[in-house]
């Protein structure tokens, strides 16, 4: 039996991957955790490499995952020197050719950073020297993509990447080159796929694949969102990084409007970020200290429990002043899977999931009054809210089932083994 025949029996034990990620694991990127865990369960031989070590507040499952990650930084001078000396002696043309190619790209506006990423990529190849020829995949079209590209060249490996959101739209560096060098590029929304197809040639665009993030639907089987009879008042929930693109200030302003109109609502915002102090000040200015709670970061199981305490998930995303925007926020998918009505905006890939009046509510961007009106509508008509919530739940279960989407990704990885 050939090495590829086992895949036809439903396993992927012949698939070997080296995953390279900028910082892993991260509390706000649990979708990568779920992807990796399923790859492991499928029998894939996967080596996880993170450029930097993770921050605090990891969930227990992430703590467990971190123990199997190879971390590149910090690195000793001796280790770095040994890696580069080995690359120069073994693959001098590839080493110097790749360095010159990277630094002479016309649209490279950050050559010093690119040089550092090259240095890190050479070290990654040294760390992965026992996996020569193994397919390399990068999450995010940022430093991880450059590190993966450099490492793959030195390892005689194929290379691919997953493109998400911020790294595509906010001052991208070598975006075209990173995608052109990849055997294929996966991105999580049709909006992203069309945008990226417009920045590369037709032949490269044909290698860009839209593949939605999967959701572990089983995690929400027992979640039953709170009814409006909750004695403490209906609770609105947002789970997000406290950054501009999430539009959370408009949710807070909407809470003031709802309170002024006699609605005894509460709002819980889960997450942390650079705008925390600014949002806390806004809560204070609007005298919402008893209504809006910024509860900080929480683990995935805690977030799932929060879905069960809410009557709606509100995430009024905007395009930030620097062009930053979401793709399809995973919290929207999770809330839908939990049977929670969702209110969001028509930014980026969100309308691919939230169809106004069918699977959720879409409101005008940066409009607190529109958010308040949508909340009033779902509070006034519980039957409509239930129908819309069920429409969202059915849609997510049809299009975002985790196992199915990971298998689609594995099919692309399997083709790389055939070409090896």
C-alpha positions in Angstrom: 0.0 0.0 0.0 1.4 3.4 -1.0 1.9 6.2 1.5 -1.0 8.2 0.2 -3.5 5.3 0.1 -4.4 5.7 3.8 -6.1 9.0 3.1 -8.8 7.2 1.0 -9.6 5.3 4.2 -10.6 8.5 6.0 -7.3 9.2 7.8 -4.5 11.7 7.1 -1.6 10.0 8.8 0.7 10.6 5.8 0.1 14.3 5.9 3.0 16.2 7.5 2.9 19.9 8.3 4.9 22.6 10.0 2.7 25.4 11.2 4.3 28.8 11.8 2.4 31.5 13.7 3.6 34.9 15.0 2.5 34.3 18.6 0.7 31.2 19.8 -1.6 30.4 21.5 -3.6 33.6 21.9 -6.8 33.9 23.9 -8.5 35.8 21.0 -7.5 33.3 18.3 -9.2 30.1 19.6 -10.2 29.3 16.0 -6.6 28.3 15.4 -6.7 26.1 18.5 -9.7 24.2 17.2 -8.1 23.8 13.7 -4.9 22.4 15.2 -6.7 20.1 17.6 -8.7 18.5 14.8 -5.6 18.1 12.6 -4.0 16.2 15.5 -7.2 14.1 15.9 -7.1 13.3 12.2 -3.6 11.8 12.6 -1.8 14.6 11.0 1.9 14.9 11.9 2.0 18.6 12.8 4.8 20.6 14.3 3.7 23.9 15.7 6.3 26.8 15.6 5.6 30.2 17.2 7.9 33.1 16.7 7.1 34.6 20.1 5.8 33.2 23.3 2.2 33.8 24.3 0.9 36.4 26.8 -1.0 35.6 30.0 -4.6 34.5 30.5 -4.5 31.3 28.5 -7.2 28.7 28.9 -6.3 25.3 30.3 -6.5 23.8 26.9 -4.2 26.5 25.5 -1.7 25.9 28.3 -1.7 22.3 27.2 -1.2 23.2 23.5 1.6 25.6 24.4 3.6 22.6 25.7 3.9 21.1 22.3 5.0 24.4 20.6 8.5 25.2 19.5 9.3 28.8 20.3 11.8 30.6 18.1 12.4 33.7 20.3 14.2 34.5 22.4 17.2 32.8 20.8 20.9 32.8 21.9 23.5 34.4 19.7 25.3 31.1 19.5 22.1 29.3 18.3 21.3 32.0 15.8 24.9 32.1 14.5 25.0 28.3 14.1 21.7 28.4 12.1 23.0 31.0 9.7 26.4 29.4 9.3 24.8 26.1 8.5 22.5 27.7 5.9 25.3 29.6 4.2 27.5 26.4 4.0 24.7 24.1 2.9 22.5 26.4 0.7 24.5 29.5 -0.2 22.6 30.4 -3.4 19.2 30.0 -1.6 20.4 31.9 1.4 21.8 34.9 -0.4 19.3 34.8 -3.2 16.3 34.9 -0.8 17.8 37.7 1.2 18.5 39.8 -1.9 15.0 39.1 -3.3 13.3 40.1 -0.1 15.2 43.4 0.2 14.9 44.5 -3.4 11.1 44.3 -3.7 9.7 47.6 -4.8 6.8 47.8 -2.4 8.8 46.7 0.7 8.3 49.7 3.0 9.9 48.0 6.0 13.2 46.5 4.9 14.7 46.5 8.4 11.8 44.4 9.7 12.0 42.2 6.6 15.6 41.6 7.3 14.8 40.6 10.9 12.1 38.2 9.6 14.6 36.7 7.2 17.0 36.2 10.1 14.2 34.5 12.0 13.2 32.4 9.0 16.7 31.0 8.7 16.6 30.0 12.4 13.2 28.4 11.8 14.7 26.3 9.1 17.4 25.2 11.5 14.9 24.4 14.2 12.9 22.3 11.6 15.9 20.7 9.9 14.6 17.3 10.9 11.5 18.0 8.8 13.1 18.8 5.5 10.6 18.6 2.7 7.6 18.9 5.0 4.9 21.4 3.9 5.1 24.7 5.8 1.9 26.7 6.5 1.7 30.2 8.0 -1.2 31.7 9.8 -1.5 35.4 8.9 0.1 37.2 6.0 2.5 39.0 8.2 5.9 38.2 9.7 4.8 34.5 10.0 4.4 34.4 6.2 7.9 35.7 5.6 9.5 33.4 8.2 7.6 30.5 6.6 8.6 31.4 3.1 12.3 31.7 4.0 12.2 28.5 6.0 10.4 26.6 3.2 13.1 27.6 0.7 15.9 26.4 2.9 14.0 23.2 3.7 13.1 22.4 0.1 9.5 22.5 1.2 6.2 23.8 -0.2 4.6 26.7 1.5 1.0 28.1 2.0 -0.7 30.6 4.2 -3.9 31.7 5.8 -4.9 35.3 5.4 -7.2 36.8 8.0 -8.0 40.5 8.3 -5.8 43.2 9.9 -2.6 42.1 8.2 -4.4 42.4 4.8 -5.7 45.9 5.2 -3.5 47.8 7.6 -0.1 48.9 6.1 0.6 45.4 4.5 4.2 44.6 3.7 5.0 42.3 0.8 1.4 41.2 0.6 1.5 40.4 -3.1 4.9 38.7 -2.9 3.9 36.5 0.1 0.7 35.3 -1.7 2.5 34.8 -5.1 5.1 32.6 -3.4 2.5 30.4 -1.7 1.3 27.2 -3.3 -2.2 28.3 -2.1 -3.7 30.9 0.1 -6.7 30.3 2.4 -8.8 33.2 3.5 -11.8 33.2 5.8 -14.3 35.4 3.9 -15.4 35.9 0.3 -14.9 39.6 0.9 -11.2 38.9 1.5 -10.9 36.5 -1.4 -12.2 39.1 -3.9 -9.9 41.8 -2.4 -6.8 39.7 -2.5 -7.7 38.5 -6.0 -7.6 42.1 -7.1 -4.0 42.7 -5.9 -2.5 39.7 -7.6 -2.6 38.4 -11.2 -5.3 36.0 -12.4 -3.1 32.9 -12.2 -2.3 33.6 -8.5 -5.9 34.6 -7.8 -6.9 31.1 -8.9 -4.9 29.7 -5.9 -6.8 31.9 -3.4 -9.4 29.8 -1.6 -12.3 31.0 0.6 -12.6 28.7 3.5 -14.7 29.8 6.5 -13.5 29.2 10.0 -15.2 26.2 11.5 -17.1 26.4 14.7 -17.2 23.5 17.2 -21.0 23.3 17.3 -21.0 20.6 20.0 -19.7 23.2 22.5 -23.1 25.0 22.2 -25.5 22.0 22.3 -26.5 22.8 25.9 -26.5 26.6 25.7 -29.9 28.1 26.1 -29.9 32.0 25.8 -31.6 33.8 28.6 -35.2 34.9 28.2 -36.4 38.5 28.7 -37.9 37.5 32.0 -34.4 37.6 33.6 -35.1 39.5 36.9 -31.8 41.5 36.5 -33.0 42.8 33.1 -32.2 41.7 29.6 -28.4 41.5 29.0 -26.6 42.5 25.8 -23.3 40.8 25.3 -20.2 41.8 23.3 -17.1 39.7 23.1 -14.2 41.6 21.5 -10.8 43.1 21.7 -11.1 46.6 23.0 -10.0 48.2 19.7 -11.4 50.8 17.4 -12.7 48.4 14.7 -15.1 46.7 17.1 -17.2 49.9 17.4 -17.9 49.3 21.1 -18.3 53.0 21.9 -21.5 52.9 19.8 -22.8 50.0 21.8 -22.2 51.9 25.0 -23.9 55.0 23.6 -26.8 52.8 22.5 -27.1 51.5 26.1 -27.6 55.1 27.2 -30.3 55.6 24.6 -32.1 52.4 25.7 -31.9 53.4 29.3 -33.4 56.8 28.6 -36.3 55.1 26.8 -37.2 53.1 29.8 -35.5 49.8 29.0 -34.0 48.1 32.0 -31.1 46.5 30.1 -27.6 45.5 31.1 -24.5 45.1 28.9 -21.5 42.9 29.4 -18.3 43.5 27.4 -15.9 40.6 27.5 -12.3 41.3 26.4 -9.3 43.6 26.8 -7.3 45.9 24.7 -5.8 49.4 24.3 -9.1 51.2 24.4 -10.1 49.9 27.8 -9.4 53.2 29.7 -11.2 55.2 27.0 -14.3 53.0 27.1 -14.3 53.0 30.9 -14.3 56.8 30.8 -17.2 56.8 28.3 -19.2 54.5 30.7 -18.5 57.0 33.5 -19.4 60.1 31.4 -22.7 58.5 30.4 -23.4 57.4 34.0 -23.7 53.8 33.0 -21.6 52.3 35.8 -24.6 50.2 37.0 -25.5 49.1 33.5 -22.3 48.4 31.4 -19.6 46.1 32.7 -16.2 45.7 31.1 -15.4 42.4 32.6 -12.0 41.8 31.0 -10.7 38.7 29.1 -12.3 35.4 29.8 -11.6 31.8 28.8 -13.5 30.1 26.0 -15.7 28.1 28.5 -16.5 31.3 30.4 -17.5 33.0 27.1 -19.8 30.1 26.3 -21.5 30.5 29.6 -21.9 34.3 28.9 -23.9 33.4 25.7 -26.4 31.7 28.0 -26.9 34.8 30.1 -27.6 37.2 27.2 -30.7 38.0 25.1 -28.5 39.3 22.2 -25.0 39.5 21.0 -24.1 43.0 19.7 -20.9 43.6 17.8 -21.2 47.0 15.9 -17.9 46.6 13.9 -16.6 49.6 11.9 -13.7 50.3 9.5 -11.1 51.9 11.7 -9.4 55.1 10.9 -6.3 53.2 9.8 -8.3 50.9 7.6 -8.4 48.0 10.0 -11.5 45.9 9.9 -12.7 42.4 10.9 -13.3 39.5 8.5 -16.2 37.5 10.1 -15.7 37.8 13.8 -15.8 34.4 15.4 -18.0 35.7 18.2 -20.8 36.2 15.7 -20.6 32.6 14.6 -20.4 31.3 18.2 -23.4 33.5 19.2 -25.4 32.2 16.3 -24.4 28.6 17.2 -25.6 29.2 20.7 -29.0 30.4 19.4 -28.4 34.0 20.3 -29.8 36.9 18.2 -27.0 38.9 16.6 -26.8 42.6 15.8 -23.9 43.8 13.7 -22.9 45.9 10.7 -22.4 45.4 7.0 -18.6 45.7 7.3 -16.2 43.3 5.4 -17.5 39.7 5.4 -20.2 40.1 8.1 -23.1 40.3 5.5 -22.0 36.8 4.3 -23.3 35.5 7.6 -25.7 38.1 9.0 -28.6 38.6 6.6 -30.8 41.4 8.0 -34.1 40.1 9.4 -33.2 36.4 8.5 -30.1 35.4 10.5 -29.6 38.6 12.5 -29.8 42.4 12.3 -27.5 44.6 10.3 -27.4 48.2 11.3 -25.6 51.3 9.9 -22.0 51.6 10.8 -21.1 53.9 13.7 -24.7 54.6 14.6 -25.8 54.2 18.2 -29.4 55.1 17.4 -29.6 52.2 14.9 -28.2 49.8 17.4 -30.7 50.9 20.0 -33.6 50.5 17.5 -32.5 47.0 16.6 -32.4 46.0 20.3 -35.8 47.5 20.8 -37.2 45.5 17.9 -36.0 42.2 19.2 -37.2 43.0 22.8 -40.6 44.1 21.5 -41.1 40.9 19.4 -39.8 37.8 21.1 -41.2 35.6 18.4 -39.3 37.5 15.7 -36.1 37.3 17.8 -36.5 33.6 18.2 -37.1 33.1 14.4 -34.0 35.2 13.5 -31.9 33.4 16.1 -33.0 30.0 14.8 -32.2 31.2 11.2 -28.7 32.1 12.4 -28.2 28.9 14.2 -29.3 26.8 11.1 -27.0 28.8 8.8 -23.9 28.3 11.0 -24.6 24.6 11.4 -24.9 24.4 7.6 -21.9 26.5 6.5 -19.5 26.5 9.5 -19.4 23.0 10.8 -15.8 22.6 12.1 -15.1 19.0 11.0 -16.3 19.6 7.5 -14.2 22.8 7.1 -11.1 21.3 8.5 -11.5 18.4 6.1 -11.6 20.8 3.3 -8.4 22.4 4.5 -6.8 19.0 4.8 -7.6 18.2 1.2 -5.4 21.1 0.2 -2.6 20.0 2.5 -2.9 16.4 1.1 -2.2 17.7 -2.4 1.1 19.1 -1.2 2.1 15.6 0.0 1.4 14.2 -3.5 3.6 17.0 -5.0 6.5 16.4 -2.5 
